[in-house]
Amino acid sequence: MDLFFISLSLLLFVVACWFLKARNKWLLCLAFIIGFVIAFLCSVYVVSDAFTNEGIDEAVLYHLSVGLEGAGFSDFIDIMVFSVFLLLLSLVYAYCCIKVLSRKRFHGARWGVAGLFLASAAFAVNPGVDDIATVGTFYFSGDVGTDQLPQFYRKGYVRGLKKGVEQPRNLVVIYGESLERTYFDNSLFPGLLPNLKALEDKSLSFTNIRQLPGTGWTIGGMVASQCGVPLVAASGGNGMDGVDSFLPGARCLGDILSEKGYELDFVGGADTGFAGKESFYRTHGFDTVEGLKELGPRTPDAEYRNAWGLHDDTTFKFAKERFDELAEGKRPFALVTLTLGTHHPDGFLSRECKDTSYRQGDNPVLNAVSCTDELIPQFINYISHSKYADDTLIPAYS
């Protein structure tokens, strides 16, 4: 977090008010509004950074534009309370600015010019303004910039599937929420992911993968991995929950598989309405999209929930059941599932992992990562030891 530039921005506007002269109440009102905007943008930056560690990024703008219905608000109650405090503090700051402005200390044009220059500088160094200008240009224009894209983006890519075997293989896609590659670094986290590392050693694994703008949060990662494009507001669709289509102009994995006769299902523990997940999957050929609202009533313990929805051991139970149902059908299928256990800031430990901890167990996120290291391999092994294993591919994304 850039506390230096936050402090500098606030200080510069106070000094600007010291130099300027208020001629009437309208100028005082204008100064109050400007002071509030400067403080408010600093507050938004601070709160956003608590979620992203990168200030105001494209994920923040996306969720503000599509809404937050279905989010795990209880997981962020402390940040929400802090946000209200910062909002009140912004009002106090703006009031103090007009009190400084109302004291006529300096006269003359040169002081007015200096004041206007300092007020402009307060916006120029404000990290909230800088982030919104940078990310907003990308997000609302849909322009990633060719210098940021790999070569195959600039050259284009082949749409569709080449002719293969007459009996297509099934696909089970596992998304590991926030299960970043850093956790595999044994020098940083020794022994944290032994089971996933063992699976990786005998699997086809892709490394040195670069995260592009518009791909760094859950729905952005899903869109990028299935559609090959970053998620931006202007990419040809609405991309919002409550509308009929989500990036209808994009040709995604679901569209291709649906054309080939696949049955497509999504199983997740969170509300599928959040961030437009259901709209995305429905738009791109999925037959069934199930989350907290659909699966929750079918769980034996209605109290066994976390801030975002079902715990991962419950979600994988439903995913196993759905895999068996789909595998016994006559059509090839793709089953997509998403974990929640490693969701920041603290993660969620499933009951199956009640005795699981990483080292001394004093870091809840690493305990949750260690739990995920048990649950994902269990699910993969369940499929691998079934009679349908030879007909099934299992890509996993983190």
C-alpha positions, 0 to 999 in steps of 0.5 A: 500500500502506498501510504506515502502518496496517500498522505502526500495527496491529502497534505497537498490539498490542505496546503492548497486550501491554505493558499486559496481564497474563498470568495463565497459559499459556493467556492466553499461547497466546491472545496468541500466536494473536492476535498471529500473526493480526494479523501474518498479515493484514498479510502477506496484505494486502501479498502481495495488494497485490503482485498487485492494487495494491488490497490484498485485493479480490474477485479474491483471495477468488475465487481462494482459494475456487476454487483456483489450479490452472493458475495461472502460479506461476513468474511469481510465484516472488519473491512466493511466496518473500517470502510464506514470509518474511512467514509466518515473520516473523509467527510471530516477531512473535507470539513477541515479543508473548508475551515482552512480555506475560510481563513483568509491568510494570503491574498494576490494572484500568485497565491491563487495560482500556487493553490490551484497548482497544489490542488492539481498535484493532490489529484496527480499523486493520489494513488486512487486516481492513478489506479482508476485512470490506468485500470479504467482505460483498460477495463472500459475500452477492452484494450489490453495492448498488444505489447502485453499479449503473447504472440499467439494473441497477436497472430490469432488462434484456431477456433474449433477442434480437430477431428479425433477419435470417434468416441470423445473423452470426458473432461473434468475441470477443477479450479483451485480458488486462489491456489497460486503457483507460489504455494508449490515453491518448496523453498518458501513453503516446504512440504505444503503441497506433497499430494498435489506435487506428486500428482504434478510429477506424473501429469502434464504440467504447464509452468511459466504462465503469465497472468494478463490484465483481465484474468486475475480473479475467479470469473476472469480466470474462468473466462481466460482459461475457457475462452482465451480472452481477458474479461473486460466490459466492452468485449461484446457482451454484458458480463453481468448477473441478471442478464441473458448473455455473458460475452456472447461474442466469445467462442469458449470451451463450452460452445465448442464441446456443446457443438460436439454433443457434450453434456456440460455441468458446473458444480460449485459451493458458492452462489452461482449468481455472484460475478455472473458465473451462472450467466457465463456458463449458461451463455456458453452451452452448459446444461446444468449450473449448480451452486449454493442455492441448488445444492445447499438444500440437499446437504444433511447439515444446513449449518455446515457453511462458510461465508461464501457457501458450501465447504469443499468436502461437501462440494466434492461430494456432489461433484463425485455424485454428478460425475457418476451420473454423467459417466453412466450416460450415453453422451460425452461430458464435461464437468467443471467444479470450483473450490472455496477453501483457499479463498482469502483472507483466512481460508475455510477448513473443511471438516474432513481436514479438522486434524490438518494443519501446516507446521504449527497451524498458526496460519489459517490460509496455509492450513486451508491450502494443506486441506486442499492438498488433500481434497483435490487429490482425493477427487482426482483419485476417485475418478482415476480409480473408477471404471471410466478413468481411461475415458476422462481427462482432468485439467486443473487450474490454480 
